[in-house]
Amino acid sequence: MVNIATVDSLIQMEMVKEVLEKAGIRVLVKHRETGEFMSLYAGMSAYGIDIYVPEENAEEALALFQAFFDNNEY
């Protein structure tokens, strides 16, 4: 698995996950440090949430991420 992005909130994570899964790319999310607890309590994480995809899909996933999220405020 390859980390293609790090986001700050559960909403951002769900948006990225949905775009990638609709393209047929499996997604694994991993909260940094105590981020999962902070996300549940406060809605965002000071540590970030990493988005991982299989290595064979990394290039396509990164292109999708950049196309959908780099030019937009999410």
C-alpha positions as CSV (number, residue, x, y, z in Angstrom):
1,M,0.0,0.0,0.0
2,V,1.2,3.5,-0.9
3,N,0.2,6.7,0.9
4,I,-1.1,9.2,-1.7
5,A,-2.5,11.9,0.6
6,T,-3.0,13.1,4.1
7,V,-6.2,14.9,5.1
8,D,-7.4,16.7,8.3
9,S,-11.0,15.6,8.8
10,L,-13.4,12.7,8.5
11,I,-15.3,14.6,5.9
12,Q,-12.3,15.1,3.7
13,M,-11.3,11.4,4.2
14,E,-14.8,10.3,3.2
15,M,-14.8,12.5,0.1
16,V,-11.4,11.1,-1.1
17,K,-12.4,7.6,-0.3
18,E,-15.7,7.8,-2.2
19,V,-14.0,9.2,-5.4
20,L,-11.3,6.5,-5.3
21,E,-13.7,3.6,-4.6
22,K,-16.0,4.8,-7.4
23,A,-13.0,4.4,-9.7
24,G,-12.6,0.8,-8.5
25,I,-9.6,1.6,-6.3
26,R,-9.4,0.0,-2.8
27,V,-8.7,2.4,0.0
28,L,-7.2,2.0,3.4
29,V,-7.3,4.9,5.9
30,K,-5.0,5.2,8.9
31,H,-5.2,7.8,11.6
32,R,-1.9,9.2,12.9
33,E,-1.2,9.2,16.6
34,T,-4.4,9.8,18.6
35,G,-6.1,11.2,15.5
36,E,-9.0,8.7,15.4
37,F,-10.1,9.7,18.9
38,M,-9.7,13.4,18.1
39,S,-11.7,13.0,14.9
40,L,-14.5,11.3,16.7
41,Y,-14.4,13.9,19.5
42,A,-13.7,17.1,17.6
43,G,-14.4,16.2,13.9
44,M,-10.8,16.8,12.8
45,S,-7.4,15.6,13.6
46,A,-4.3,17.6,14.4
47,Y,-2.2,14.7,13.3
48,G,-3.9,13.9,10.0
49,I,-5.5,10.9,8.3
50,D,-3.4,9.0,5.7
51,I,-5.0,7.6,2.6
52,Y,-3.4,4.4,1.2
53,V,-4.0,2.6,-2.0
54,P,-2.5,-0.5,-3.6
55,E,0.8,0.3,-5.3
56,E,-0.5,-0.7,-8.7
57,N,-3.2,1.9,-8.4
58,A,-1.1,4.7,-6.9
59,E,-0.6,6.7,-10.1
60,E,-4.2,6.7,-11.0
61,A,-5.3,7.4,-7.5
62,L,-3.0,10.4,-7.1
63,A,-4.2,11.8,-10.5
64,L,-7.8,11.5,-9.3
65,F,-7.0,13.1,-6.0
66,Q,-5.3,16.0,-7.7
67,A,-8.0,16.4,-10.2
68,F,-10.8,16.5,-7.6
69,F,-9.2,18.1,-4.6
70,D,-6.0,20.1,-5.3
71,N,-7.8,23.0,-7.0
72,N,-10.8,23.0,-4.6
73,E,-11.2,23.9,-1.0
74,Y,-12.4,20.7,0.7
